[in-house]
Amino acid sequence: IQGRYQPGVSTNVPFWDAGITGQGQIVGSGDTGADRRNCYLSASKFVMYRGIVTENGAPNESDEDGHGTHVCGSIAGSSGASGSTNYNGVAKDARLAFTDLAGSNGQLSNTNNMHSDYYQHAYDAGARIHSDSWGYRSKSYTRITKEIDEFAAANPMFLPMFALGNAGETTPTGMFTYGAPANAKNLLAIGATLSPNSRQPTYLT
């Protein structure tokens, strides 16, 4: 997950080998929830867990969908179980400031805004990097996109990160398939092409 496919890298975990494990760091994230019963995501992994969808008079703080648990595990999952090392998250020793954006139906809900009602909570909990693996097909400069840019501009030591999406195989050329809010100006947008588990794009068939 760190370097197996990089030229000249002979180890699967060059970051860990260099002592870069996320120790002392807090990473913000928001998704469908996180299963804190998972052996990679004990409750102590979370410096903040905030649910925004109220059901039956209380915030929903479970993960009926599973995507958020996957995301949190990929970022900072860590298990001491035998044979678990290869499945730990990239920043295995980091902790998480998490916003649960979904109810029991697994559908993501928007916060009131992306600054005071989203990023600020993670920032106040100590996060200076925020990873989000969700987005929209719209390529417009949306309200959400604008709010991300505003928060990042006002907090230059804070880095928002967004996934580019999963639509690369849907057009003849594979171009212009990333959508909002990954098209913001003040964030790091991340995508992958032609990795071993990528779906074959139609323009190469």
Biotite code that builds the C-alpha atoms (Angstrom):
import biotite.structure as struc

atoms = struc.array([
    struc.Atom([0.000, 0.000, 0.000], chain_id="A", res_id=1, res_name="ILE", atom_name="CA", element="C"),
    struc.Atom([2.971, 2.332, 0.463], chain_id="A", res_id=2, res_name="GLN", atom_name="CA", element="C"),
    struc.Atom([5.562, 1.421, -2.103], chain_id="A", res_id=3, res_name="GLY", atom_name="CA", element="C"),
    struc.Atom([5.306, -2.014, -3.629], chain_id="A", res_id=4, res_name="ARG", atom_name="CA", element="C"),
    struc.Atom([4.757, -0.565, -7.099], chain_id="A", res_id=5, res_name="TYR", atom_name="CA", element="C"),
    struc.Atom([7.303, 2.253, -6.949], chain_id="A", res_id=6, res_name="GLN", atom_name="CA", element="C"),
    struc.Atom([10.518, 1.815, -8.966], chain_id="A", res_id=7, res_name="PRO", atom_name="CA", element="C"),
    struc.Atom([13.529, 1.095, -6.812], chain_id="A", res_id=8, res_name="GLY", atom_name="CA", element="C"),
    struc.Atom([11.526, 0.251, -3.686], chain_id="A", res_id=9, res_name="VAL", atom_name="CA", element="C"),
    struc.Atom([12.281, -3.199, -2.321], chain_id="A", res_id=10, res_name="SER", atom_name="CA", element="C"),
    struc.Atom([9.922, -3.173, 0.660], chain_id="A", res_id=11, res_name="THR", atom_name="CA", element="C"),
    struc.Atom([6.155, -2.985, 0.988], chain_id="A", res_id=12, res_name="ASN", atom_name="CA", element="C"),
    struc.Atom([6.332, -0.471, 3.831], chain_id="A", res_id=13, res_name="VAL", atom_name="CA", element="C"),
    struc.Atom([9.047, 2.141, 3.163], chain_id="A", res_id=14, res_name="PRO", atom_name="CA", element="C"),
    struc.Atom([7.267, 4.762, 5.313], chain_id="A", res_id=15, res_name="PHE", atom_name="CA", element="C"),
    struc.Atom([7.179, 2.515, 8.340], chain_id="A", res_id=16, res_name="TRP", atom_name="CA", element="C"),
    struc.Atom([10.765, 1.437, 7.719], chain_id="A", res_id=17, res_name="ASP", atom_name="CA", element="C"),
    struc.Atom([11.725, 5.132, 7.888], chain_id="A", res_id=18, res_name="ALA", atom_name="CA", element="C"),
    struc.Atom([9.852, 5.555, 11.164], chain_id="A", res_id=19, res_name="GLY", atom_name="CA", element="C"),
    struc.Atom([6.875, 7.369, 9.600], chain_id="A", res_id=20, res_name="ILE", atom_name="CA", element="C"),
    struc.Atom([3.885, 5.649, 11.195], chain_id="A", res_id=21, res_name="THR", atom_name="CA", element="C"),
    struc.Atom([1.610, 8.544, 12.111], chain_id="A", res_id=22, res_name="GLY", atom_name="CA", element="C"),
    struc.Atom([2.715, 8.534, 15.727], chain_id="A", res_id=23, res_name="GLN", atom_name="CA", element="C"),
    struc.Atom([1.458, 11.675, 17.477], chain_id="A", res_id=24, res_name="GLY", atom_name="CA", element="C"),
    struc.Atom([-0.693, 12.740, 14.506], chain_id="A", res_id=25, res_name="GLN", atom_name="CA", element="C"),
    struc.Atom([-4.451, 13.208, 14.248], chain_id="A", res_id=26, res_name="ILE", atom_name="CA", element="C"),
    struc.Atom([-6.212, 12.729, 10.912], chain_id="A", res_id=27, res_name="VAL", atom_name="CA", element="C"),
    struc.Atom([-9.692, 14.080, 10.253], chain_id="A", res_id=28, res_name="GLY", atom_name="CA", element="C"),
    struc.Atom([-12.203, 12.168, 8.164], chain_id="A", res_id=29, res_name="SER", atom_name="CA", element="C"),
    struc.Atom([-15.915, 11.935, 7.491], chain_id="A", res_id=30, res_name="GLY", atom_name="CA", element="C"),
    struc.Atom([-17.934, 9.089, 5.994], chain_id="A", res_id=31, res_name="ASP", atom_name="CA", element="C"),
    struc.Atom([-20.755, 6.612, 6.605], chain_id="A", res_id=32, res_name="THR", atom_name="CA", element="C"),
    struc.Atom([-19.574, 5.837, 10.133], chain_id="A", res_id=33, res_name="GLY", atom_name="CA", element="C"),
    struc.Atom([-16.933, 3.630, 11.722], chain_id="A", res_id=34, res_name="ALA", atom_name="CA", element="C"),
    struc.Atom([-17.387, 0.306, 13.458], chain_id="A", res_id=35, res_name="ASP", atom_name="CA", element="C"),
    struc.Atom([-15.457, 0.823, 16.668], chain_id="A", res_id=36, res_name="ARG", atom_name="CA", element="C"),
    struc.Atom([-15.865, -2.865, 17.497], chain_id="A", res_id=37, res_name="ARG", atom_name="CA", element="C"),
    struc.Atom([-13.525, -3.655, 14.599], chain_id="A", res_id=38, res_name="ASN", atom_name="CA", element="C"),
    struc.Atom([-10.193, -4.985, 15.844], chain_id="A", res_id=39, res_name="CYS", atom_name="CA", element="C"),
    struc.Atom([-8.376, -2.352, 13.761], chain_id="A", res_id=40, res_name="TYR", atom_name="CA", element="C"),
    struc.Atom([-10.468, 0.547, 15.109], chain_id="A", res_id=41, res_name="LEU", atom_name="CA", element="C"),
    struc.Atom([-10.768, 0.430, 18.877], chain_id="A", res_id=42, res_name="SER", atom_name="CA", element="C"),
    struc.Atom([-12.496, 3.331, 20.588], chain_id="A", res_id=43, res_name="ALA", atom_name="CA", element="C"),
    struc.Atom([-9.105, 4.691, 21.673], chain_id="A", res_id=44, res_name="SER", atom_name="CA", element="C"),
    struc.Atom([-8.318, 5.340, 17.987], chain_id="A", res_id=45, res_name="LYS", atom_name="CA", element="C"),
    struc.Atom([-10.774, 8.233, 18.004], chain_id="A", res_id=46, res_name="PHE", atom_name="CA", element="C"),
    struc.Atom([-10.072, 11.580, 19.636], chain_id="A", res_id=47, res_name="VAL", atom_name="CA", element="C"),
    struc.Atom([-13.440, 12.690, 18.268], chain_id="A", res_id=48, res_name="MET", atom_name="CA", element="C"),
    struc.Atom([-16.469, 10.813, 16.978], chain_id="A", res_id=49, res_name="TYR", atom_name="CA", element="C"),
    struc.Atom([-19.349, 13.050, 15.985], chain_id="A", res_id=50, res_name="ARG", atom_name="CA", element="C"),
    struc.Atom([-22.617, 11.934, 14.407], chain_id="A", res_id=51, res_name="GLY", atom_name="CA", element="C"),
    struc.Atom([-24.701, 14.499, 12.523], chain_id="A", res_id=52, res_name="ILE", atom_name="CA", element="C"),
    struc.Atom([-27.770, 12.404, 11.612], chain_id="A", res_id=53, res_name="VAL", atom_name="CA", element="C"),
    struc.Atom([-30.313, 12.134, 14.435], chain_id="A", res_id=54, res_name="THR", atom_name="CA", element="C"),
    struc.Atom([-32.460, 9.015, 14.611], chain_id="A", res_id=55, res_name="GLU", atom_name="CA", element="C"),
    struc.Atom([-34.818, 8.125, 17.471], chain_id="A", res_id=56, res_name="ASN", atom_name="CA", element="C"),
    struc.Atom([-33.691, 11.195, 19.354], chain_id="A", res_id=57, res_name="GLY", atom_name="CA", element="C"),
    struc.Atom([-29.957, 10.491, 19.248], chain_id="A", res_id=58, res_name="ALA", atom_name="CA", element="C"),
    struc.Atom([-27.105, 10.762, 16.734], chain_id="A", res_id=59, res_name="PRO", atom_name="CA", element="C"),
    struc.Atom([-26.588, 7.651, 14.630], chain_id="A", res_id=60, res_name="ASN", atom_name="CA", element="C"),
    struc.Atom([-23.010, 6.552, 15.371], chain_id="A", res_id=61, res_name="GLU", atom_name="CA", element="C"),
    struc.Atom([-22.857, 3.147, 13.677], chain_id="A", res_id=62, res_name="SER", atom_name="CA", element="C"),
    struc.Atom([-21.792, 2.121, 10.183], chain_id="A", res_id=63, res_name="ASP", atom_name="CA", element="C"),
    struc.Atom([-24.506, 0.179, 8.403], chain_id="A", res_id=64, res_name="GLU", atom_name="CA", element="C"),
    struc.Atom([-22.811, 0.693, 5.037], chain_id="A", res_id=65, res_name="ASP", atom_name="CA", element="C"),
    struc.Atom([-19.205, -0.291, 5.862], chain_id="A", res_id=66, res_name="GLY", atom_name="CA", element="C"),
    struc.Atom([-17.496, 2.274, 3.637], chain_id="A", res_id=67, res_name="HIS", atom_name="CA", element="C"),
    struc.Atom([-16.520, 4.539, 6.518], chain_id="A", res_id=68, res_name="GLY", atom_name="CA", element="C"),
    struc.Atom([-15.018, 1.624, 8.442], chain_id="A", res_id=69, res_name="THR", atom_name="CA", element="C"),
    struc.Atom([-12.956, 0.765, 5.356], chain_id="A", res_id=70, res_name="HIS", atom_name="CA", element="C"),
    struc.Atom([-11.809, 4.381, 5.021], chain_id="A", res_id=71, res_name="VAL", atom_name="CA", element="C"),
    struc.Atom([-10.804, 4.702, 8.674], chain_id="A", res_id=72, res_name="CYS", atom_name="CA", element="C"),
    struc.Atom([-8.979, 1.384, 8.549], chain_id="A", res_id=73, res_name="GLY", atom_name="CA", element="C"),
    struc.Atom([-7.075, 2.423, 5.429], chain_id="A", res_id=74, res_name="SER", atom_name="CA", element="C"),
    struc.Atom([-5.983, 5.655, 7.118], chain_id="A", res_id=75, res_name="ILE", atom_name="CA", element="C"),
    struc.Atom([-5.076, 4.545, 10.616], chain_id="A", res_id=76, res_name="ALA", atom_name="CA", element="C"),
    struc.Atom([-6.256, 1.013, 11.316], chain_id="A", res_id=77, res_name="GLY", atom_name="CA", element="C"),
    struc.Atom([-4.013, -1.001, 13.602], chain_id="A", res_id=78, res_name="SER", atom_name="CA", element="C"),
    struc.Atom([-4.418, -4.418, 15.169], chain_id="A", res_id=79, res_name="SER", atom_name="CA", element="C"),
    struc.Atom([-2.066, -6.295, 17.434], chain_id="A", res_id=80, res_name="GLY", atom_name="CA", element="C"),
    struc.Atom([-3.480, -9.636, 16.333], chain_id="A", res_id=81, res_name="ALA", atom_name="CA", element="C"),
    struc.Atom([-1.105, -12.216, 14.901], chain_id="A", res_id=82, res_name="SER", atom_name="CA", element="C"),
    struc.Atom([-0.715, -11.841, 11.127], chain_id="A", res_id=83, res_name="GLY", atom_name="CA", element="C"),
    struc.Atom([-2.451, -8.463, 11.023], chain_id="A", res_id=84, res_name="SER", atom_name="CA", element="C"),
    struc.Atom([0.533, -6.258, 10.126], chain_id="A", res_id=85, res_name="THR", atom_name="CA", element="C"),
    struc.Atom([-0.019, -6.352, 6.356], chain_id="A", res_id=86, res_name="ASN", atom_name="CA", element="C"),
    struc.Atom([-3.540, -5.022, 6.837], chain_id="A", res_id=87, res_name="TYR", atom_name="CA", element="C"),
    struc.Atom([-2.797, -2.041, 9.064], chain_id="A", res_id=88, res_name="ASN", atom_name="CA", element="C"),
    struc.Atom([-3.568, 1.440, 7.775], chain_id="A", res_id=89, res_name="GLY", atom_name="CA", element="C"),
    struc.Atom([-0.948, 3.677, 6.171], chain_id="A", res_id=90, res_name="VAL", atom_name="CA", element="C"),
    struc.Atom([-0.652, 5.864, 9.297], chain_id="A", res_id=91, res_name="ALA", atom_name="CA", element="C"),
    struc.Atom([-1.182, 2.964, 11.679], chain_id="A", res_id=92, res_name="LYS", atom_name="CA", element="C"),
    struc.Atom([-0.188, 4.886, 14.821], chain_id="A", res_id=93, res_name="ASP", atom_name="CA", element="C"),
    struc.Atom([-2.271, 7.989, 14.069], chain_id="A", res_id=94, res_name="ALA", atom_name="CA", element="C"),
    struc.Atom([-5.593, 8.749, 15.715], chain_id="A", res_id=95, res_name="ARG", atom_name="CA", element="C"),
    struc.Atom([-8.805, 9.937, 14.100], chain_id="A", res_id=96, res_name="LEU", atom_name="CA", element="C"),
    struc.Atom([-11.168, 12.900, 14.423], chain_id="A", res_id=97, res_name="ALA", atom_name="CA", element="C"),
    struc.Atom([-14.241, 11.521, 12.702], chain_id="A", res_id=98, res_name="PHE", atom_name="CA", element="C"),
    struc.Atom([-17.604, 12.880, 11.594], chain_id="A", res_id=99, res_name="THR", atom_name="CA", element="C"),
    struc.Atom([-20.302, 10.284, 10.920], chain_id="A", res_id=100, res_name="ASP", atom_name="CA", element="C"),
    struc.Atom([-22.235, 11.668, 7.964], chain_id="A", res_id=101, res_name="LEU", atom_name="CA", element="C"),
    struc.Atom([-24.822, 8.892, 7.493], chain_id="A", res_id=102, res_name="ALA", atom_name="CA", element="C"),
    struc.Atom([-27.897, 7.473, 9.130], chain_id="A", res_id=103, res_name="GLY", atom_name="CA", element="C"),
    struc.Atom([-29.066, 3.881, 9.171], chain_id="A", res_id=104, res_name="SER", atom_name="CA", element="C"),
    struc.Atom([-29.758, 3.977, 5.422], chain_id="A", res_id=105, res_name="ASN", atom_name="CA", element="C"),
    struc.Atom([-26.041, 4.508, 4.731], chain_id="A", res_id=106, res_name="GLY", atom_name="CA", element="C"),
    struc.Atom([-26.646, 7.662, 2.662], chain_id="A", res_id=107, res_name="GLN", atom_name="CA", element="C"),
    struc.Atom([-24.303, 10.598, 3.268], chain_id="A", res_id=108, res_name="LEU", atom_name="CA", element="C"),
    struc.Atom([-25.847, 13.825, 4.532], chain_id="A", res_id=109, res_name="SER", atom_name="CA", element="C"),
    struc.Atom([-24.390, 17.279, 4.023], chain_id="A", res_id=110, res_name="ASN", atom_name="CA", element="C"),
    struc.Atom([-23.258, 19.306, 7.003], chain_id="A", res_id=111, res_name="THR", atom_name="CA", element="C"),
    struc.Atom([-24.603, 22.844, 7.349], chain_id="A", res_id=112, res_name="ASN", atom_name="CA", element="C"),
    struc.Atom([-21.293, 24.012, 5.886], chain_id="A", res_id=113, res_name="ASN", atom_name="CA", element="C"),
    struc.Atom([-17.792, 22.634, 5.372], chain_id="A", res_id=114, res_name="MET", atom_name="CA", element="C"),
    struc.Atom([-15.991, 25.053, 7.681], chain_id="A", res_id=115, res_name="HIS", atom_name="CA", element="C"),
    struc.Atom([-17.595, 25.714, 11.080], chain_id="A", res_id=116, res_name="SER", atom_name="CA", element="C"),
    struc.Atom([-19.825, 22.619, 10.916], chain_id="A", res_id=117, res_name="ASP", atom_name="CA", element="C"),
    struc.Atom([-17.234, 20.171, 9.568], chain_id="A", res_id=118, res_name="TYR", atom_name="CA", element="C"),
    struc.Atom([-13.535, 20.965, 9.329], chain_id="A", res_id=119, res_name="TYR", atom_name="CA", element="C"),
    struc.Atom([-13.491, 23.178, 12.414], chain_id="A", res_id=120, res_name="GLN", atom_name="CA", element="C"),
    struc.Atom([-14.520, 20.289, 14.668], chain_id="A", res_id=121, res_name="HIS", atom_name="CA", element="C"),
    struc.Atom([-11.616, 18.149, 13.423], chain_id="A", res_id=122, res_name="ALA", atom_name="CA", element="C"),
    struc.Atom([-9.240, 21.121, 13.579], chain_id="A", res_id=123, res_name="TYR", atom_name="CA", element="C"),
    struc.Atom([-10.178, 21.821, 17.190], chain_id="A", res_id=124, res_name="ASP", atom_name="CA", element="C"),
    struc.Atom([-9.527, 18.143, 17.971], chain_id="A", res_id=125, res_name="ALA", atom_name="CA", element="C"),
    struc.Atom([-5.982, 18.520, 16.629], chain_id="A", res_id=126, res_name="GLY", atom_name="CA", element="C"),
    struc.Atom([-6.291, 17.399, 13.009], chain_id="A", res_id=127, res_name="ALA", atom_name="CA", element="C"),
    struc.Atom([-4.219, 19.266, 10.428], chain_id="A", res_id=128, res_name="ARG", atom_name="CA", element="C"),
    struc.Atom([-4.980, 16.875, 7.581], chain_id="A", res_id=129, res_name="ILE", atom_name="CA", element="C"),
    struc.Atom([-8.465, 15.711, 6.572], chain_id="A", res_id=130, res_name="HIS", atom_name="CA", element="C"),
    struc.Atom([-9.130, 12.765, 4.261], chain_id="A", res_id=131, res_name="SER", atom_name="CA", element="C"),
    struc.Atom([-12.496, 12.334, 2.542], chain_id="A", res_id=132, res_name="ASP", atom_name="CA", element="C"),
    struc.Atom([-13.384, 9.511, 0.149], chain_id="A", res_id=133, res_name="SER", atom_name="CA", element="C"),
    struc.Atom([-16.654, 10.843, -1.234], chain_id="A", res_id=134, res_name="TRP", atom_name="CA", element="C"),
    struc.Atom([-17.763, 13.297, -3.883], chain_id="A", res_id=135, res_name="GLY", atom_name="CA", element="C"),
    struc.Atom([-20.172, 14.085, -6.683], chain_id="A", res_id=136, res_name="TYR", atom_name="CA", element="C"),
    struc.Atom([-20.311, 13.717, -10.457], chain_id="A", res_id=137, res_name="ARG", atom_name="CA", element="C"),
    struc.Atom([-20.863, 17.464, -10.863], chain_id="A", res_id=138, res_name="SER", atom_name="CA", element="C"),
    struc.Atom([-17.795, 19.270, -12.194], chain_id="A", res_id=139, res_name="LYS", atom_name="CA", element="C"),
    struc.Atom([-19.147, 22.673, -11.205], chain_id="A", res_id=140, res_name="SER", atom_name="CA", element="C"),
    struc.Atom([-17.539, 24.893, -8.590], chain_id="A", res_id=141, res_name="TYR", atom_name="CA", element="C"),
    struc.Atom([-20.167, 24.139, -5.977], chain_id="A", res_id=142, res_name="THR", atom_name="CA", element="C"),
    struc.Atom([-20.975, 25.755, -2.637], chain_id="A", res_id=143, res_name="ARG", atom_name="CA", element="C"),
    struc.Atom([-19.234, 22.878, -0.859], chain_id="A", res_id=144, res_name="ILE", atom_name="CA", element="C"),
    struc.Atom([-16.152, 23.305, -3.030], chain_id="A", res_id=145, res_name="THR", atom_name="CA", element="C"),
    struc.Atom([-16.041, 27.023, -2.270], chain_id="A", res_id=146, res_name="LYS", atom_name="CA", element="C"),
    struc.Atom([-16.333, 26.413, 1.478], chain_id="A", res_id=147, res_name="GLU", atom_name="CA", element="C"),
    struc.Atom([-13.433, 23.952, 1.385], chain_id="A", res_id=148, res_name="ILE", atom_name="CA", element="C"),
    struc.Atom([-11.273, 26.526, -0.384], chain_id="A", res_id=149, res_name="ASP", atom_name="CA", element="C"),
    struc.Atom([-12.246, 29.192, 2.135], chain_id="A", res_id=150, res_name="GLU", atom_name="CA", element="C"),
    struc.Atom([-11.343, 27.063, 5.152], chain_id="A", res_id=151, res_name="PHE", atom_name="CA", element="C"),
    struc.Atom([-8.028, 25.953, 3.663], chain_id="A", res_id=152, res_name="ALA", atom_name="CA", element="C"),
    struc.Atom([-7.119, 29.536, 2.737], chain_id="A", res_id=153, res_name="ALA", atom_name="CA", element="C"),
    struc.Atom([-7.910, 30.719, 6.257], chain_id="A", res_id=154, res_name="ALA", atom_name="CA", element="C"),
    struc.Atom([-5.962, 27.842, 7.843], chain_id="A", res_id=155, res_name="ASN", atom_name="CA", element="C"),
    struc.Atom([-2.783, 27.369, 5.795], chain_id="A", res_id=156, res_name="PRO", atom_name="CA", element="C"),
    struc.Atom([-1.471, 24.568, 8.045], chain_id="A", res_id=157, res_name="MET", atom_name="CA", element="C"),
    struc.Atom([-4.581, 22.480, 7.297], chain_id="A", res_id=158, res_name="PHE", atom_name="CA", element="C"),
    struc.Atom([-4.652, 20.168, 4.251], chain_id="A", res_id=159, res_name="LEU", atom_name="CA", element="C"),
    struc.Atom([-7.974, 18.842, 2.913], chain_id="A", res_id=160, res_name="PRO", atom_name="CA", element="C"),
    struc.Atom([-7.677, 15.687, 0.802], chain_id="A", res_id=161, res_name="MET", atom_name="CA", element="C"),
    struc.Atom([-10.373, 14.217, -1.444], chain_id="A", res_id=162, res_name="PHE", atom_name="CA", element="C"),
    struc.Atom([-10.728, 11.136, -3.612], chain_id="A", res_id=163, res_name="ALA", atom_name="CA", element="C"),
    struc.Atom([-11.124, 11.855, -7.317], chain_id="A", res_id=164, res_name="LEU", atom_name="CA", element="C"),
    struc.Atom([-13.864, 9.268, -7.665], chain_id="A", res_id=165, res_name="GLY", atom_name="CA", element="C"),
    struc.Atom([-14.437, 6.017, -9.478], chain_id="A", res_id=166, res_name="ASN", atom_name="CA", element="C"),
    struc.Atom([-15.676, 7.148, -12.879], chain_id="A", res_id=167, res_name="ALA", atom_name="CA", element="C"),
    struc.Atom([-12.461, 6.907, -14.913], chain_id="A", res_id=168, res_name="GLY", atom_name="CA", element="C"),
    struc.Atom([-13.724, 4.027, -17.032], chain_id="A", res_id=169, res_name="GLU", atom_name="CA", element="C"),
    struc.Atom([-17.003, 5.703, -17.970], chain_id="A", res_id=170, res_name="THR", atom_name="CA", element="C"),
    struc.Atom([-15.788, 7.924, -20.834], chain_id="A", res_id=171, res_name="THR", atom_name="CA", element="C"),
    struc.Atom([-14.050, 7.052, -24.110], chain_id="A", res_id=172, res_name="PRO", atom_name="CA", element="C"),
    struc.Atom([-10.800, 8.776, -23.105], chain_id="A", res_id=173, res_name="THR", atom_name="CA", element="C"),
    struc.Atom([-10.922, 8.544, -19.323], chain_id="A", res_id=174, res_name="GLY", atom_name="CA", element="C"),
    struc.Atom([-10.529, 12.325, -19.149], chain_id="A", res_id=175, res_name="MET", atom_name="CA", element="C"),
    struc.Atom([-12.631, 14.866, -17.247], chain_id="A", res_id=176, res_name="PHE", atom_name="CA", element="C"),
    struc.Atom([-14.164, 12.314, -14.889], chain_id="A", res_id=177, res_name="THR", atom_name="CA", element="C"),
    struc.Atom([-13.346, 13.903, -11.546], chain_id="A", res_id=178, res_name="TYR", atom_name="CA", element="C"),
    struc.Atom([-16.070, 15.869, -9.849], chain_id="A", res_id=179, res_name="GLY", atom_name="CA", element="C"),
    struc.Atom([-16.759, 18.206, -6.963], chain_id="A", res_id=180, res_name="ALA", atom_name="CA", element="C"),
    struc.Atom([-15.449, 18.821, -4.422], chain_id="A", res_id=181, res_name="PRO", atom_name="CA", element="C"),
    struc.Atom([-12.149, 17.284, -5.564], chain_id="A", res_id=182, res_name="ALA", atom_name="CA", element="C"),
    struc.Atom([-11.964, 20.145, -8.088], chain_id="A", res_id=183, res_name="ASN", atom_name="CA", element="C"),
    struc.Atom([-11.334, 22.704, -5.343], chain_id="A", res_id=184, res_name="ALA", atom_name="CA", element="C"),
    struc.Atom([-8.217, 24.859, -5.628], chain_id="A", res_id=185, res_name="LYS", atom_name="CA", element="C"),
    struc.Atom([-6.879, 24.455, -2.093], chain_id="A", res_id=186, res_name="ASN", atom_name="CA", element="C"),
    struc.Atom([-6.954, 20.711, -1.557], chain_id="A", res_id=187, res_name="LEU", atom_name="CA", element="C"),
    struc.Atom([-5.008, 17.615, -2.566], chain_id="A", res_id=188, res_name="LEU", atom_name="CA", element="C"),
    struc.Atom([-7.054, 15.430, -4.909], chain_id="A", res_id=189, res_name="ALA", atom_name="CA", element="C"),
    struc.Atom([-5.964, 11.794, -5.104], chain_id="A", res_id=190, res_name="ILE", atom_name="CA", element="C"),
    struc.Atom([-6.648, 9.202, -7.761], chain_id="A", res_id=191, res_name="GLY", atom_name="CA", element="C"),
    struc.Atom([-5.071, 6.063, -9.153], chain_id="A", res_id=192, res_name="ALA", atom_name="CA", element="C"),
    struc.Atom([-4.758, 4.680, -12.648], chain_id="A", res_id=193, res_name="THR", atom_name="CA", element="C"),
    struc.Atom([-3.909, 1.207, -13.853], chain_id="A", res_id=194, res_name="LEU", atom_name="CA", element="C"),
    struc.Atom([-3.068, -0.249, -10.460], chain_id="A", res_id=195, res_name="SER", atom_name="CA", element="C"),
    struc.Atom([-3.465, -4.039, -10.235], chain_id="A", res_id=196, res_name="PRO", atom_name="CA", element="C"),
    struc.Atom([-6.985, -3.717, -8.804], chain_id="A", res_id=197, res_name="ASN", atom_name="CA", element="C"),
    struc.Atom([-8.190, -1.022, -11.223], chain_id="A", res_id=198, res_name="SER", atom_name="CA", element="C"),
    struc.Atom([-11.099, -1.684, -13.512], chain_id="A", res_id=199, res_name="ARG", atom_name="CA", element="C"),
    struc.Atom([-10.017, -1.775, -17.151], chain_id="A", res_id=200, res_name="GLN", atom_name="CA", element="C"),
    struc.Atom([-10.933, 1.562, -18.798], chain_id="A", res_id=201, res_name="PRO", atom_name="CA", element="C"),
    struc.Atom([-12.898, 1.275, -22.014], chain_id="A", res_id=202, res_name="THR", atom_name="CA", element="C"),
    struc.Atom([-10.444, 3.404, -23.976], chain_id="A", res_id=203, res_name="TYR", atom_name="CA", element="C"),
    struc.Atom([-7.761, 0.726, -23.587], chain_id="A", res_id=204, res_name="LEU", atom_name="CA", element="C"),
    struc.Atom([-9.877, -2.194, -24.754], chain_id="A", res_id=205, res_name="THR", atom_name="CA", element="C"),
])
